[in-house]
Amino acid sequence: MPTRTTTTREAAGPIAWGVATTAALGVLIVAGSRNLAHFDAALVAYTFSVLFATFGLTYRYAMWLKRPPTDFYWRRGWQVFFQRGRRLRHVGGLASHALSDIVLNRFIWARGRLRGLTHLLILWGCGLAVAITFPLVFGWLAFESEHGEPTIYRVVVFGFPTFAFPSDSLVAFILFHGLVWASFLVIAGVMLAMRRRMREEGAAALQSFAEDFLPLVLLFAVSLTGLMLTASYTWMHGYAYDFLAILHAVTVIFTFLWLPFGKFFHIFQRPAQIAVRFYKEVGRDSEPERCARCGHGFTSRMHAEDLIEVERRLGFDYRIDRGAVGGPGATDHYQRICPPCRRALVAAAQGAAWRGVRGGVLVAPGAAPAHVNPGLGEGPLGRADAENFHG
């Protein structure tokens, strides 16, 4: 078991990254707000909650990268991306995959239209809210009235004046209600997500409050209290505004403090998944790994060798005796057996156990298993499912 000294040593690097990233953001806040000239002191609690979230997210991400599987594929992903002869193709692919996977969430749409719409509403609602809130909180974005013309506002970005607009114009209405539009998107997405959580048996069987309901409750609370603030100063002459402002601040700050520890952390992990796409593309064009049982290619040799190396680093040894396949004493690895043959071997082992046979050849040669029903093996992810469940 790891000792306390080992654990402390492993955490030293991620802590340093967390401190450095948080300090860098603090410097950017001071510089971007022109030495806090445009910083609103009333928003200092929001600022410190974001700084805490920055440290927590950076620390957890750095610890995640130190895990043997993540560390190995992180390095391998960069090697594949900068592989000679593919760099220009990968640069273009990076923009394409970022648009498809991150901006449009197409991998979610493949699992269902309603599920895709749910994620897209929450994604764009949260993205719009962050794009508006963070610059305002940090003092990077400000609205100042023109000298002598109090009805004309000018947008100040990082201390530099930009365009101006009348306070009663359509531009003013859209800009000043940006968080309202974001709240509508988030609430709609949360309602669709709640519907799925309560009505789909598959989701209900696996869900938990902390991982599945709490994120939705927090998003709903932040959006609803923000809308209540707008309603207070727009239609209720500021009634209960102070209480609503405190309530909204509490929900937002709690969400930021919880961000590094909850399910939303996968948002920051998702961009790393793009490297997996490049990894698969390179693997398809490289030498295939052929199954030790049926001889059919089922993945790239690079992938099989990398899995074997990761398992070795984790302390797992899945080498197997090939017996008659490779001669007496010959060994192979479980990762060199295709998924259909693995299922066939389970059935063969169960049959041998039923007959009371012990020992013998574990990996006997044979034909690749095939599904009797051609519909089996199909799934919402298309080629990825076909590769994982082919037969």
ZAKOL-402963 format. One record per residue (C-alpha): x, y, z; residue in one letter. Coordinates in steps of 0.2 Angstrom, whole numbers, padded with zeros to 4 digits, always signed. Example, Ala and Ser with C-alpha at 12.3 -4.5 7.8 and 13.67 -1.06 7.14 Angstrom:
BEGIN
+0062-0022+0039A+0068-0005+0036S
end
This chain:
BEGIN
+0000+0000+0000M+0006+0018-0003P+0014+0026+0012T+0009+0044+0017R+0026+0050+0011T+0023+0043-0006T+0006+0051-0007T+0013+0068-0002T+0027+0066-0015R+0014+0062-0029E+0003+0077-0024A+0017+0089-0023A+0018+0092-0042G-0001+0094-0044P-0002+0106-0029I+0012+0116-0037A+0002+0117-0054W-0013+0122-0044G-0004+0136-0035V+0004+0142-0051A-0012+0142-0061T-0022+0151-0048T-0008+0164-0046A-0008+0167-0065A-0026+0170-0065L-0024+0182-0050G-0011+0192-0060V-0023+0192-0075L-0037+0199-0065I-0026+0213-0058V-0019+0217-0075A-0035+0215-0085G-0045+0226-0073S-0031+0239-0074R-0025+0237-0056N-0042+0234-0050L-0049+0250-0057A-0063+0241-0065H-0065+0228-0052F-0081+0228-0042D-0078+0225-0024A-0095+0218-0021A-0091+0203-0032L-0075+0199-0022V-0084+0183-0015A-0087+0177-0033Y-0069+0180-0037T-0062+0170-0023F-0074+0155-0027S-0067+0155-0045V-0049+0156-0039L-0053+0141-0027F-0061+0131-0041A-0046+0135-0052T-0034+0128-0040F-0046+0112-0037G-0048+0109-0055L-0030+0111-0059T-0025+0100-0045Y-0037+0086-0049R-0033+0087-0068Y-0014+0086-0064A-0018+0071-0052M-0028+0063-0066W-0014+0065-0078L-0002+0056-0066K-0012+0040-0067R-0003+0027-0077P-0017+0025-0091P-0020+0043-0092T-0001+0048-0092D+0003+0035-0105F-0011+0040-0117Y-0008+0058-0114W+0010+0056-0120R+0005+0044-0134R-0008+0056-0140G+0004+0070-0142W+0016+0059-0151Q+0003+0053-0163V-0003+0071-0166F+0014+0077-0171F+0018+0062-0181Q+0028+0066-0196R+0018+0067-0212G+0001+0069-0202R+0004+0086-0193R-0006+0097-0206L-0020+0084-0207R-0021+0083-0188H-0021+0102-0186V-0037+0103-0198G-0044+0088-0189G-0042+0097-0172L-0054+0111-0177A-0066+0098-0185S-0066+0087-0170H-0067+0102-0158A-0083+0108-0167L-0091+0091-0168S-0087+0084-0151D-0086+0100-0140I-0097+0114-0148V-0110+0103-0156L-0109+0087-0145N-0113+0076-0159R-0107+0060-0150F-0122+0064-0138I-0134+0066-0152W-0129+0049-0158A-0137+0042-0142R-0153+0050-0145G-0160+0067-0151R-0168+0072-0135L-0152+0068-0125R-0142+0077-0138G-0154+0092-0136L-0153+0091-0117T-0134+0092-0117H-0133+0106-0130L-0145+0117-0121L-0135+0115-0105I-0119+0117-0114L-0123+0133-0123W-0132+0140-0108G-0118+0138-0096C-0105+0143-0109G-0115+0159-0112L-0116+0163-0094A-0097+0160-0091V-0093+0171-0106A-0103+0185-0098I-0100+0182-0079T-0082+0179-0078F-0076+0195-0088P-0088+0205-0077L-0083+0198-0061V-0064+0199-0065F-0066+0217-0071G-0061+0213-0089W-0078+0219-0095L-0087+0235-0090A-0100+0247-0096F-0098+0265-0093E-0109+0280-0098S-0102+0293-0109E-0097+0310-0102H-0112+0321-0104G-0123+0308-0111E-0129+0297-0097P-0141+0287-0109T-0126+0281-0120I-0115+0266-0114Y-0098+0262-0120R-0091+0244-0118V-0074+0244-0110V-0064+0228-0113V-0047+0226-0103F-0048+0244-0100G-0049+0249-0118F-0065+0258-0124P-0074+0250-0138T-0091+0253-0146F-0105+0263-0138A-0124+0260-0139F-0140+0269-0132P-0147+0262-0116S-0164+0260-0124D-0158+0251-0140S-0160+0233-0145L-0142+0230-0143V-0143+0236-0125A-0158+0224-0122F-0149+0209-0129I-0132+0213-0119L-0140+0218-0103F-0151+0202-0103H-0138+0190-0108G-0138+0180-0092L-0157+0179-0094V-0156+0170-0111W-0143+0159-0103A-0154+0155-0089S-0168+0150-0101F-0157+0138-0110L-0150+0130-0094V-0168+0128-0086I-0174+0120-0102A-0160+0108-0102G-0161+0104-0084V-0180+0100-0086M-0176+0088-0100L-0162+0080-0090A-0174+0078-0075M-0187+0070-0087R-0175+0057-0093R-0169+0053-0075R-0186+0050-0069M-0194+0041-0084R-0180+0030-0091E-0177+0014-0082E-0159+0012-0088G-0154+0029-0081A-0164+0027-0065A-0155+0010-0061A-0138+0018-0061L-0141+0036-0055Q-0136+0043-0038S-0141+0060-0030F-0123+0066-0029A-0118+0062-0046E-0134+0064-0056D-0146+0075-0047F-0136+0087-0037L-0128+0095-0053P-0145+0098-0060L-0151+0105-0044V-0137+0117-0043L-0139+0123-0061L-0157+0125-0059F-0155+0135-0042A-0142+0147-0050V-0153+0150-0065S-0169+0152-0056L-0162+0164-0043T-0154+0174-0057G-0171+0176-0065L-0179+0181-0049M-0166+0195-0047L-0171+0201-0065T-0189+0200-0060A-0186+0210-0044S-0178+0225-0052Y-0189+0225-0068T-0207+0222-0062W-0206+0223-0043M-0197+0239-0040H-0183+0230-0031G-0194+0221-0019Y-0183+0208-0009A-0168+0212-0020Y-0155+0211-0006D-0161+0194+0000F-0162+0187-0018L-0144+0194-0022A-0138+0185-0006I-0147+0169-0011L-0140+0169-0029H-0123+0172-0023A-0124+0157-0011V-0130+0146-0025T-0116+0152-0037V-0102+0151-0024I-0107+0134-0019F-0107+0128-0037T-0090+0135-0040F-0083+0127-0023L-0091+0110-0028W-0085+0111-0046L-0068+0102-0044P-0076+0087-0034F-0092+0083-0044G-0098+0077-0060K-0094+0093-0069F-0076+0089-0069F-0079+0078-0085H-0081+0095-0094I-0063+0098-0092F-0058+0080-0096Q-0068+0080-0112R-0056+0089-0123P-0042+0076-0120A-0054+0064-0129Q-0050+0072-0145I-0033+0065-0144A-0041+0047-0144V-0049+0051-0161R-0031+0055-0168F-0025+0039-0160Y-0038+0028-0168K-0036+0036-0185E-0017+0032-0185V-0021+0015-0178G-0033+0011-0193R-0019+0015-0205D-0005+0005-0196S-0002-0013-0194E-0016-0023-0186P-0015-0034-0171E-0021-0051-0176R-0031-0062-0164C-0020-0076-0156A-0035-0088-0158R-0044-0084-0175C-0030-0074-0184G-0042-0060-0188H-0036-0042-0186G-0047-0033-0173F-0037-0017-0168T-0020-0009-0171S-0004-0017-0165R+0000+0000-0157M-0016-0001-0147H-0013-0019-0141A+0005-0015-0136E+0000+0001-0127D-0013-0009-0117L-0001-0022-0112I+0011-0008-0106E-0002+0001-0096V-0007-0015-0087E+0011-0019-0083R+0013-0002-0075R-0003-0005-0065L+0004-0022-0059G-0008-0033-0069F-0001-0048-0078D-0013-0056-0091Y+0000-0067-0100R-0008-0084-0104I-0002-0101-0110D-0005-0103-0128R-0002-0122-0127G-0004-0130-0143A-0005-0114-0153V+0013-0109-0150G+0021-0125-0144G+0025-0131-0127P+0029-0116-0115G+0024-0103-0127A+0015-0088-0120T+0004-0074-0126D-0006-0060-0119H-0025-0058-0116Y-0025-0042-0125Q-0020-0051-0141R-0037-0060-0142I-0051-0052-0151C-0068-0048-0141P-0078-0062-0150P-0065-0075-0146C-0064-0069-0128R-0083-0073-0127R-0080-0089-0135A-0067-0094-0123L-0078-0090-0108V-0091-0102-0115A-0077-0115-0119A-0070-0113-0101A-0088-0115-0093Q-0091-0130-0104G-0074-0138-0099A-0078-0134-0080A-0095-0142-0083W-0087-0158-0089R-0075-0158-0075G-0060-0155-0086V-0045-0146-0078R-0030-0139-0086G-0028-0141-0105G-0026-0128-0118V-0034-0111-0114L-0032-0103-0131V-0036-0116-0143A-0037-0112-0162P-0054-0109-0170G-0064-0099-0182A-0070-0082-0177A-0087-0082-0169P-0101-0075-0179A-0118-0068-0172H-0133-0078-0178V-0143-0062-0178N-0135-0049-0189P-0144-0036-0179G-0132-0040-0164L-0117-0029-0163G-0126-0013-0169E-0126+0002-0158G-0128+0021-0158P-0110+0025-0160L-0109+0017-0178G-0091+0011-0182R-0085+0012-0164A-0099+0000-0159D-0095-0011-0174A-0077-0012-0170E-0080-0016-0151N-0094-0029-0154F-0091-0036-0171H-0093-0054-0174G
end
